[in-house]
Amino acid sequence: MKLEKITDQPVIAAEAFDLRPVRGSDLGLVEMYCGDARVASNTSTIPHPLPPGAIEAYIRRAQQPDRIEDVWVMDGSKAGASEVMGLITLARMDRNQSEISYWVAPAYWNTGVASAAVRALLEANPQKCETLFAEVFQDNPASARVLTNCGFEYLGDAETYCVARAAKVPTWTYSRKLD
């Protein structure tokens, strides 16, 4: 039996699920969801179609001690839901700032999972951030509502390149100061 080393990253409890570090056994479900064009096209970094080995490499990077981004799985197994309902990440920036991003599996869209995950991460503040930033595509108002419902304030419009769409996409940028 091979024991997998879990990165030094806290497990964060939300009401109906836990945010836990990504592990190798998540490969199949993460790959299935990231291979869904609806998920990929709402992120800037997930390609579609998904190249072989991309998710395996992503999980490996997420487990490195020198990573710049912490990745948590929204694990609903404690409430009888899927072991992978989505991912949420915090990418370290300078000056005690981080950028939060997330995606949720389509089966859990409009169920409050994203809002609960963002709230749990804000309350735990595992990177001891003073400010969090987030960026969402303007054609994804549900994701923008998640941020505003969690206390993020609108900063302005921008655009970013979406790998799955092979195009620049207009975005809304948000920030939130933490105590």
C-alpha positions in Angstrom: 0.0 0.0 0.0 1.3 3.4 -0.9 0.5 6.2 1.5 0.1 9.6 0.0 1.6 12.6 1.7 -1.0 15.3 2.2 0.4 18.9 1.9 0.6 21.1 5.0 -2.8 22.7 4.4 -5.7 22.7 6.9 -9.0 21.0 6.4 -11.7 23.6 6.7 -15.2 22.6 7.8 -18.3 24.1 6.1 -21.8 23.1 7.2 -22.5 20.4 4.6 -19.0 19.6 3.4 -15.3 20.0 4.1 -12.6 21.9 2.2 -9.6 19.5 2.1 -6.3 19.4 0.3 -6.5 17.8 -3.1 -5.2 14.2 -3.3 -4.3 11.8 -6.0 -7.5 9.8 -5.6 -9.4 12.9 -6.7 -8.0 12.6 -10.2 -11.0 10.8 -11.9 -13.7 13.2 -10.7 -11.6 16.4 -11.1 -10.7 15.3 -14.6 -14.3 14.5 -15.4 -15.6 17.9 -14.2 -12.7 19.9 -15.8 -13.3 18.0 -19.0 -16.8 19.5 -19.1 -16.9 22.4 -21.5 -19.3 24.3 -19.2 -16.8 24.2 -16.3 -13.7 24.9 -18.5 -15.3 27.9 -20.3 -16.0 29.6 -16.9 -12.3 29.5 -15.9 -9.4 31.2 -17.4 -6.9 28.3 -17.1 -8.7 25.0 -17.8 -8.3 24.0 -21.5 -11.0 22.3 -23.5 -10.6 19.7 -24.7 -8.5 18.7 -21.7 -5.1 17.3 -22.7 -4.0 13.9 -21.3 -2.1 14.2 -18.0 -3.2 17.9 -17.4 -5.1 17.2 -14.2 -2.5 14.7 -12.9 0.1 17.4 -13.3 -2.1 20.0 -11.6 -2.7 17.8 -8.6 1.1 17.1 -8.3 1.8 20.9 -8.4 -0.9 21.5 -5.8 0.9 19.1 -3.4 4.3 20.6 -3.7 5.6 22.3 -0.6 6.8 25.4 -2.6 3.5 25.9 -4.4 2.1 29.4 -4.8 -1.5 28.3 -4.8 -3.3 26.2 -2.2 -6.1 24.0 -3.6 -9.0 22.6 -1.7 -11.6 20.1 -2.8 -15.2 20.7 -1.8 -15.7 17.3 -0.3 -19.4 16.5 0.4 -18.9 12.9 1.6 -19.7 13.8 5.2 -23.3 14.7 4.1 -23.7 11.9 1.5 -22.8 14.0 -1.5 -19.9 13.6 -3.9 -16.3 13.5 -2.7 -15.6 16.2 -5.3 -18.2 18.9 -5.7 -15.7 21.5 -7.0 -12.4 23.2 -6.2 -11.5 26.4 -4.5 -8.0 28.0 -4.5 -6.0 30.7 -2.9 -3.1 32.0 -5.0 -0.5 33.9 -3.0 0.3 37.4 -4.1 2.6 40.0 -2.5 1.8 42.3 0.5 -0.4 39.7 2.4 -2.8 39.4 -0.5 -4.2 36.4 -2.3 -6.6 35.7 -5.2 -9.5 33.4 -4.7 -11.0 31.3 -7.5 -13.4 28.4 -7.6 -15.4 26.2 -9.9 -18.3 23.9 -8.9 -19.4 20.7 -10.7 -22.6 21.4 -12.8 -24.7 19.0 -10.6 -24.1 21.5 -7.7 -24.7 24.7 -9.6 -27.3 27.0 -7.8 -27.2 25.0 -4.6 -25.1 27.4 -2.4 -22.0 25.2 -2.5 -19.8 28.0 -4.0 -21.0 30.6 -1.4 -20.5 28.2 1.5 -17.0 27.4 0.3 -16.0 31.0 -0.1 -17.5 31.9 3.3 -15.6 29.0 5.0 -12.3 30.0 3.4 -12.9 33.7 4.4 -13.6 32.6 8.0 -10.5 30.4 8.2 -8.2 32.7 6.3 -5.5 30.0 6.1 -3.0 32.2 4.4 -3.5 35.1 6.9 -4.4 37.5 4.1 -5.3 41.1 4.6 -6.9 41.4 1.2 -8.5 38.9 -1.2 -9.1 39.5 -4.9 -11.3 37.7 -7.3 -12.1 37.9 -11.0 -15.2 36.5 -12.7 -16.3 36.5 -16.3 -19.1 39.0 -17.0 -21.2 36.3 -18.6 -21.2 34.4 -15.3 -23.3 36.6 -13.0 -24.0 33.7 -10.6 -20.3 33.6 -9.7 -20.3 37.4 -9.2 -23.3 37.0 -6.8 -21.3 34.5 -4.8 -18.6 37.1 -4.3 -21.0 40.0 -3.5 -23.0 37.9 -1.1 -19.7 37.1 0.7 -18.8 40.7 1.2 -16.6 41.3 -1.9 -16.7 44.8 -3.4 -16.6 45.5 -7.1 -13.4 47.1 -8.2 -13.8 47.4 -12.0 -13.9 45.9 -15.4 -11.0 44.1 -17.1 -10.5 41.2 -19.4 -8.5 38.0 -19.3 -7.6 35.3 -21.7 -9.7 32.1 -21.4 -7.9 29.0 -22.6 -11.0 27.0 -23.3 -12.6 29.8 -25.3 -9.3 30.7 -27.0 -10.3 34.4 -26.6 -10.2 37.4 -24.3 -13.2 37.5 -22.0 -14.5 40.6 -20.2 -14.3 40.3 -16.4 -15.4 41.9 -13.2 -12.8 42.3 -10.5 -13.6 42.2 -6.8 -11.8 42.6 -3.5 -12.4 42.0 0.2 -10.5 43.3 3.2 -10.1 40.7 6.0 -9.9 41.4 9.7 
